[in-house]
Amino acid sequence: MVLTKAAKIRNDEGLLLNEFSRKLRERGIDVTPRQLRHWDASGLLKPFIDESKYRRYSYDDIDQAIFIFVLNKVLKFKLPRIRNILNCMKPEQKLQEMLNKNPVSLMSKYRNAKGEEGWYLKREMRDDIKDIQNSLKNFKESMEKFETMLEDAIIHFYKVIYEYQRKLNKEK
């Protein structure tokens, strides 16, 4: 069973904004609470908002924050580009949720359904199949975009390393 973000955070109480920022700094990632609020407003890193309207982050959010930090601060990617990269990674989750439906129970329901109920169930299954096909198509397109962005990131990363090495050689 996959827990929602809210359920995960309720189970481990989550980290408040300042605690989350402190955890990142402990890992060498200098992200301020202000930056985290900006990432939230930009849709890059969405915390769970509790009943008191406090932002609560899960421990899983730490990896995503590090990923965003590296893309933004190290590779100098703009936030819209980072959002595109993150969106390219999400279709897989949607597809997994659709595939988690139990096909055996759906088929037995379909076999046992009669008349109008069978017609609706058949239509629902056909719609699910179309959704899966569309998700696969979107996933393929997203992966192609992601590969292109990743290639660009690698090229940019090597340029940054090259420039850094040049600066080091000049200092010697």
C-alpha positions as CSV (number, residue, x, y, z in Angstrom):
1,M,0.0,0.0,0.0
2,V,1.3,3.4,-0.9
3,L,0.8,6.1,1.7
4,T,-0.1,9.6,0.7
5,K,2.2,12.4,1.7
6,A,-0.3,13.4,4.5
7,A,-0.5,9.9,5.8
8,K,3.3,9.6,5.8
9,I,3.7,12.8,7.7
10,R,1.0,12.0,10.2
11,N,2.8,8.8,10.9
12,D,6.2,10.4,11.6
13,E,4.9,13.9,12.5
14,G,7.0,15.4,9.7
15,L,9.5,18.3,10.0
16,L,8.5,21.9,10.4
17,L,10.0,24.4,8.0
18,N,13.0,25.4,10.2
19,E,13.7,21.8,11.2
20,F,13.7,20.8,7.6
21,S,16.1,23.6,6.6
22,R,18.3,22.6,9.5
23,K,18.3,18.9,8.4
24,L,19.4,20.1,4.9
25,R,22.2,22.3,6.3
26,E,23.4,19.2,8.3
27,R,23.9,17.5,4.9
28,G,25.8,20.5,3.5
29,I,22.9,21.9,1.6
30,D,22.4,25.6,2.4
31,V,18.7,26.2,1.8
32,T,17.0,28.8,3.9
33,P,13.4,28.7,5.0
34,R,12.7,31.6,2.7
35,Q,14.0,29.5,-0.3
36,L,11.8,26.6,0.8
37,R,8.8,28.9,0.8
38,H,9.7,30.1,-2.7
39,W,10.1,26.5,-3.9
40,D,6.7,25.7,-2.4
41,A,5.1,28.7,-4.2
42,S,6.8,27.7,-7.4
43,G,5.4,24.1,-7.1
44,L,8.8,22.5,-6.8
45,L,8.6,21.1,-3.3
46,K,5.1,20.9,-1.9
47,P,5.0,20.2,1.9
48,F,1.9,19.0,3.7
49,I,0.0,21.8,5.4
50,D,-1.3,20.7,8.8
51,E,-4.4,21.9,10.6
52,S,-2.5,24.8,12.1
53,K,-1.4,25.9,8.6
54,Y,2.3,24.9,9.3
55,R,4.3,23.4,6.5
56,R,5.4,19.9,7.3
57,Y,8.0,18.0,5.3
58,S,8.6,14.3,5.2
59,Y,12.0,12.7,5.3
60,D,11.5,11.7,1.6
61,D,11.4,15.5,0.8
62,I,15.0,15.8,1.8
63,D,16.2,13.9,-1.3
64,Q,14.0,16.0,-3.6
65,A,15.3,19.2,-1.9
66,I,18.9,18.2,-2.5
67,F,18.1,17.4,-6.1
68,I,16.5,20.8,-6.6
69,F,19.4,22.5,-4.9
70,V,22.0,20.8,-7.1
71,L,20.0,21.7,-10.2
72,N,19.5,25.3,-9.1
73,K,22.6,26.3,-7.3
74,V,25.3,24.0,-8.8
75,L,24.1,23.6,-12.4
76,K,22.4,27.0,-12.4
77,F,19.1,25.8,-13.8
78,K,16.2,28.2,-13.6
79,L,13.2,27.2,-11.5
80,P,10.8,26.6,-14.5
81,R,13.3,24.2,-16.1
82,I,13.6,22.4,-12.8
83,R,9.8,22.1,-12.6
84,N,9.9,20.6,-16.1
85,I,12.4,18.0,-15.0
86,L,10.4,17.1,-11.9
87,N,7.2,16.9,-14.0
88,C,9.0,14.5,-16.4
89,M,9.5,12.2,-13.5
90,K,5.9,12.1,-12.3
91,P,4.1,10.2,-15.0
92,E,5.7,7.0,-13.8
93,Q,4.0,7.5,-10.4
94,K,0.6,8.0,-12.1
95,L,1.1,4.9,-14.2
96,Q,2.1,2.9,-11.2
97,E,-1.1,3.9,-9.4
98,M,-3.2,2.8,-12.4
99,L,-1.4,-0.5,-12.6
100,N,-2.0,-1.2,-8.9
101,K,-5.6,-1.8,-9.6
102,N,-6.3,-5.5,-9.2
103,P,-7.0,-6.8,-12.8
104,V,-8.2,-10.2,-11.5
105,S,-10.9,-8.8,-9.4
106,L,-11.9,-6.4,-12.2
107,M,-12.2,-9.3,-14.6
108,S,-14.3,-11.4,-12.2
109,K,-16.6,-8.4,-11.7
110,Y,-16.9,-8.0,-15.4
111,R,-17.7,-11.7,-15.9
112,N,-20.3,-11.7,-13.2
113,A,-21.9,-8.4,-14.2
114,K,-25.1,-8.6,-16.3
115,G,-27.0,-6.2,-18.5
116,E,-26.5,-2.5,-17.9
117,E,-24.0,-3.0,-15.0
118,G,-21.8,-5.1,-17.4
119,W,-22.0,-2.4,-20.0
120,Y,-20.9,0.3,-17.6
121,L,-18.1,-1.9,-16.2
122,K,-16.9,-2.7,-19.7
123,R,-16.9,1.1,-20.5
124,E,-15.0,1.8,-17.3
125,M,-12.4,-0.8,-18.1
126,R,-12.1,0.5,-21.7
127,D,-11.5,4.0,-20.2
128,D,-8.9,2.7,-17.8
129,I,-7.1,1.0,-20.7
130,K,-7.2,4.3,-22.7
131,D,-5.8,6.1,-19.6
132,I,-3.0,3.6,-19.3
133,Q,-2.2,4.0,-23.0
134,N,-2.2,7.8,-22.7
135,S,0.0,7.6,-19.6
136,L,2.5,5.4,-21.4
137,K,2.6,7.8,-24.3
138,N,3.0,10.8,-22.1
139,F,5.6,8.9,-20.1
140,K,7.6,8.1,-23.2
141,E,7.4,11.8,-24.3
142,S,8.4,12.9,-20.9
143,M,11.3,10.6,-20.7
144,E,12.5,11.8,-24.1
145,K,12.4,15.4,-22.8
146,F,14.1,14.3,-19.6
147,E,16.9,12.6,-21.5
148,T,17.4,15.9,-23.5
149,M,17.4,17.9,-20.3
150,L,19.8,15.4,-18.7
151,E,22.2,15.6,-21.6
152,D,22.1,19.4,-21.3
153,A,22.7,19.2,-17.6
154,I,25.7,16.8,-18.1
155,I,27.2,19.2,-20.7
156,H,26.7,22.1,-18.4
157,F,28.1,20.2,-15.4
158,Y,31.3,19.4,-17.4
159,K,31.6,23.1,-18.4
160,V,31.3,24.1,-14.7
161,I,34.0,21.5,-13.8
162,Y,36.2,22.8,-16.7
163,E,35.9,26.4,-15.6
164,Y,36.6,25.4,-12.0
165,Q,39.8,23.6,-13.0
166,R,40.9,26.6,-15.1
167,K,40.5,28.8,-12.1
168,L,42.5,26.4,-9.9
169,N,45.3,26.3,-12.5
170,K,45.4,30.1,-12.7
171,E,45.7,30.3,-8.9
172,K,48.8,28.0,-9.0
